[in-house]
Structure formats: C-alpha cells, structure tokens
Amino acid sequence: MGCTPYCSGMDTTRNDQVRLYADLISEVKALGLLERRVGWYAGRLALLLGAFLATFGVVFALGSSWWQIAIAPVFGILFTQTAFLSHDSAHKQVFASGKANEWAARLIGNLIVGLGYGWWQGKHSKHHANPNKIGKDGDIATGALMFVPEDFEDTGGLKGWIRAHQGWLFFPMLTLEGVNLHFESLKVLFDGSRPSRRRLELALLSIRLIGFPVIVFSAMGWGVGAVFLVVQSVVFGLYMGASFAPNHKGMPIVPKDVRVNFFERQVRTSRNVRGGRAMDWAMGGLNLQIEHHLFPSMPSASLRQARPLVRRYCLENDIPYTEAGLVESYGIVIKYLNRVGMGYADPFECPFVAAYR
C-alpha cells in the first residue's frame, strides 16, 4: 500500500475507533509487549560501547594514516545506532522509572551522540501528538524544504528551481543534517525556551562536541582529522535522515482545523518499511513506525510482535495500513517533495482523498 495523499478532511467523531484502540491495547498488554526489556537494552548498550572502544583502538593504532577515512563511516553508524538507543530511552521504553529513562536519554544523547535531550524531547513530543498536522508538527514546517502544498509560492529563479527539484536534492542536503542536528541542540539552550537542566546539557554537549574532535586531531593530525570529521558527519546525517524520512514524508497531511481520533491519526499518517530483523536493527525499530506511534513506550524489540495485531485490526476496520520497501519509500518521498515544490495542490491522487471529502 503506497497511498500518499494530501488529506483535506477526515471523519473525526467515530467513537468506535476509541473502542478499537482500547481493545488493541488490551491484547498488546495480555501478550506482555509493553513490559520493559532492560536486559535486551543493556546488551545493546554493551555492544555499542564495545564497538566504540574497538574503533577508537583502531584509530589510535593507525595514527595519521589516510586509512583513517575508511574508519570515519563506522563512527557515523555508531553515533546513529546510539541515537536510536537515546530515542528509545526518551520514549520511556527502557526502564519502568520515568526518571531513569530521562537520565539515560540525556546522558546517551548529549554525551555520546551530541544531540540535546531538551531540544529533541520538545520537538519529538509535538510530532508524536500530532504527526503530519499543519501548525502542530514541526517536522513538516517549511524551512530548507517545503512539505505542505499550502505553503507553495511561485518564486521563480534559483529558489523556485530548488523547490521544484527539492525531492532530488533531499538526500544531498542530508549530508549537512549531522551539523544541523548539533546546531539545533545547542541553539535551543540559548533561545529563551530554557529546557530543564540547561547547564548540564550544555556541559555534556560541550564535552562531546569539543572532546571528540580533540581526540581525532590528537590521533590523526589536522589534515587527516579534518577530512575524517567531515566524512563522519556526512554519514551520520545521511543515516539519521534516511532512517526518519520514510516514516511520514508523503503520507496524509492533516489540516489545522481538522481533529482526528488517536488511532486513525497515528496509522494513516505513518508508513512502515518492509523487512525482517535486519531492517529492525538497521533502522532502530523506526521501520515499524505505525506500531511505534500507536505504542510509543513499547520497547523497540517488541514492535514486530505487535505488527500482526495492528494489521488485523486495520484490515477488520477498513483502515489503510501502509507499508513499502525501503527503496520504494525513498522514491515516494522524492516524488512527493518534487510535486509539492512544483505547486501541486494534491501531490498524489488516491481513493482515500475522495472517501473523506
């Protein structure tokens, strides 16, 4: 199912969907899928820390050799995998204690990855509450890219050309996403929003964002070290962006004045990526985006077990359950962005639009 319309209206009063979600939750709880899996997460963290130590060992063994550039992508991958772990902690998936999850997410995200917990939590919480809703979900706000057809303006010139081809430019732009994520994490600490533990977060981010380059330059020298950091940042940005892009881009956009019940809001605006356990590992469970949005505190290792239940409930209640292959999903995202950038009012025509108009 690859249905990806611009949604201009939805039925918002169907109380049967509230019952549907309550029934689904009951089945999920009965199967124990919401229970914490601390041991699994501890093993995951231990593997990551071991991989970091081994990779640092190779870095110091190679010294100023240009072979270091082959190691740079490994750090990009490790930082992204660690970001997935921080994401799960922020969603309270790891520990029963909210405070323990918060501290784990803050320490892992700030100190290891260089992503601010305060920035991420505020932004991501709004996204989960109102995915793809205009004015509520910052992930679809117009910036370097335009995601909402209503925001289109015929500017012409270079800007117009970039917007018309923004889909093709999407992945090249992700090469800068690593730098952008670090910048946004720092910016929120100084913009007046004052996230909790601002000074602590600033200290942790400083240790990571200054300390890692210092280690790199100490081991490799300035020339090799500079190239190493660029490559690592490019891989980190691409990997992070490529993991999050398929989840909602090109799925229904909910207008500002439309209210949608929780179950349909989460299912209709999310897309899963097909694949087995290897895909779960590669995307940190974000490939099971529908289940993650329905059960944000469910450990990512349990999402695959919830998938058959959710599919059955959607089939029985005539609610689209959207899945696509990884490459297919990227194609959908690129096509959608290009059509929005060229001013199409409805980036994709789909029977789902007619059903709710």
N, C-alpha and C positions, 0 to 999 in steps of 0.2 A: 504493500500500500504506500503510494508516494504522493498522496493528495496534499497539496500545499497552497491553500487559497488565502486571499485577504478576506477576513471574515467581517461582514458588515452587520451581523445580527445573530443572536442566539436566544433560544428559549431559556429563560432564567428562573422559572418557577416550578420546575419539576421536582417535587419533594421525593419522588421515587428514587432519585439519584442519591439523596441523603441516606435513605434506607439501604440502597445498593452499596454505598461505601461502608456503612456500618456493618453490613453482612460480610463484606470482603475483609474488613479489619478483624472480625471475629474469627474467620477462617485462618487468617495470617497468624493471629495470636495463638490459635489452637495448635498450629504447626511449629510454634516456637521461633518463628522467623524474626521476631523483634527482640529476642534475647541477645544480650551482649556477647561478643566473642573476643574477649580480652586476650586469650591465648593466641588466637589467629593474628590479631593485630600486633602482639608482642613479637611473634615470629617474623612478621612482615617488617617491623621496625629493625629487628636484629639483622635481617638480611640486607636492608638498606645501609645500616651503619657499617656492616662488614664490607659491603661493596664500596662505600666511601673510603674506608681505611685502605683497602687494597688498591683503589685507584690513586689515592694520594701517594701510596708507596711507589707505584709505577712512575708518577710524576717526579718524585724526588730521585728515583733511580735514573731517569732519562736526562735530567738536568736541562741544559739549554738546547737540546736536540730538537730539530724541526719535526721529529716524530711525535712530539707533544701534541701537534694539531690533530692527530688521529685519536688522542685521548679526550680532547675537548668535547666532542659529541656525547661521550659517556657521562660527563658531568651534566650536560643538558638533560639527558634522560633521567639521571638520578635525582636531580632537582625537581623534575616534573613528577616522578613517582613519589617523591617525598611530599610534594604539594597535594597529591591525591590523599595521602595519609592525613595531612593537616585538614583538608576539606572534610574528611570523614569525622575527625575529632570535633570540628566546628559544628557538625550536624548532630553531635551527641551520639554517635554510633559506637564509640569505643568503650566508654565507661558508663556505669549506672549513674555516677555523680556528674551533675552539670558542671560543677566547678573543676573537676578533674579533666573533663573534656575541653573546657575553655583553656585551662593552663597548657594542656597538651597541644592544642591547636596554636596557641600563642607562641609557645617555645619552638615548636617544629616549624611553623610558618615563618616567623620572624627571624629566628636564629639560624636555621638551616637553609631555607629557601629564599628568604629576603622578601617575603610577602607579608604585609601588615595585617594582623588579625582584625584590628579595629576597622580598617578600610574594607576588607573582604566581608566581614560579618554584616556590616551595614548594607553593603551593595547586594550581597547574595541573598540576604533575608528578604529584601524587597522583591528580588527576582522570583523567589520561591512562592511568595504570597500572591503575586500577580504576573505569572510568566506571559511574555508577549503582549502585555496590556499597555496601550499608549498612555504615557504620563506616569506610569507606575513602575514599569520595568526599565531600569537604566541600561540594560543590555541591548535595547532596541532604540535608544535615544540617538538622534543624529549627531554625528561627530565627524571623524575621518570618513566614515561610511554612512550611508543612508539606508535604513531598513524599512521605513514606513512610507507607503505611496503618498500619503497626505503631505509629507514633508517635501515632496518634489517641487523644484523650481527650475525653470529653464534658464540657466545662467549663461550657456554658451561658452566659447573659448576653452581654455585648458581645463578649468574646473568642470565644465559641462562634459568634456571628453572623459575626464577621470571618473565622474559619476556614471556615465554611460557604460564604462568598462570596469566598474568597481568590483564586479564579480571576479574578473580575470586578475585584478590587482590584489584581491583579498589575501591570497597566500604569500605573495611577495611582501605585502605590508606586515604580515605576521612575523617577519624576520626582525621587526622592531618591537614586537609585543613584549619581549622579555624586559627591555629597558623601560617600556611604558608601565609594566606592572610594578617594577621597583619604584618608579617615579610617583605613581598614584598612591602607593603605600606610604611614601614619605609626605606627599602633598597634604593628605588628609590630617596629618599631625600638626599642620600649621595653618589650616584654612578656617579655623574657628569652630569647627564641629566638635573638637575636643573629645575624641573617643576615650573610653576608660583606659587607665594605665598608660597614658600618653608618653610619659617619661620613660617608662620601662620599655615600651615598644620602640621608642626612638633609640634607646641604648642597644636593644637586641638587633634592630635593623642596622645600626651603625657597625656593630661587631661583624655582622655578616657581609655588608656591602663594602666595608673597608678591609676587613680581615681576609676575605677570600682573594681579592686582587693582590694584597701584600704577599700572601703565601705563593701565589702564582708568579709574581715578579721575582720573589726571592729564589724560587726554584729554577726559573727559566731565563731570567733577564728581561729587559724591556721589550726587545723586538719580538721574540717568540711569545712572550707573555701577553703582549697586546693582541696579537693575532689569535692566540688561544682564547682570550676573554671574548673576543668578537664572535668566534665560532661557537663557543659555549652558549652565549646569549642568543644567537640566531637559532640554534637547535632547541633551546629552552622555549623561546617564543613560539616557534613553529609547532612544537609538540603540545604545548599548552593550548594554543589556538585550535589546532587540528583535533584535539580531544573534546573541546567545548563547542566548536562550530556546528557539528551535525545535530546537536540536541534540540535546537529550537528554530534555527535560521531557516526560513522558507516554510514554516508552519503557520497556522492561522494567527492573525493579528487581532486582538480584542480591542474595539474602540473604547474611548474614555468613559462613555456613558452607558456601557453595557455591563451588566453583572451576570456572572456565570457561576453555577454551583461548583463546589470544590472538585468533585470527581471529574466532571467534563472539562473543567478549566485545565486541570493538570494533564489529562490524557490527550485532549485534542490539540494542545499546543506543544506536545513533546514527540520526539521521534527516537525510536530505538535503532541501534546499529546491529545488524545480524552478525553472529559469530559465537564461538564457544568460549571456553575458559581462557584461551589465549587472548581473545579480544577483551575479556573482562580484565585481565592483567594489564594489557597494553593501554586501556582507557580508564583504568582505575574504577571500573564499575559504571562510569558515566555513559557507556553504551546502552545500559539498561535505564535510560532516562525516565521512561514512563513510570516504572516501579519506584525509582528514586524520588520522583516528585510526589507520588502517592504516599510513600512511606519514607520521608527524609531522614528519620532516625534509625532506619533499618540498616544493619551492617552491610557493607557493600558485598560481602561474601555470600549473603543470603538473598540478594536480589534475584539471581537466576532461578531460585526455587519459587519465588513469588510470581515469576513471569507467566507460567501456565494458568494460574488462578486469575490473574488480571486479564489475560487474553480471553479466557472463558467468559468472565463477567462482561467484557466488552462485546463479545460476539452475541451473547444472550440478550443484551440490551441495545443492540444496534448502534454501538459507539465505535467510531473508527479507531483502530489500534495500528499505528503507523510504524512500520519497520522498513529499513533499506540497508543495502550493503554499504560498506564504508566508502568505496569509490563512488557508488551511486549517490550517496548522501552528499558528498562533496560536489558532485555535478548539480544536484538540486540547489544547493546553496549558491553556487556560482551563477547559475541561470536566474535564480530569484533576484540576487543582488543586481545583476545587469539589467533585468527588466524594471526593477524599481528605479534604478538610476536613469533609465530612459523614459520614465514618466508613465508607465503602465498603471492604470488605476487598479486593475486586478492582475497581479503578476502571474497568476495561474488560474485558468478556468477549471472548476471542479464541481461535481454534483452537490458537494457539501455546501457550497455557497447558496445554491438555489434552494436547498432544503431549509435554510434558516433566514431567507429573505422574505 
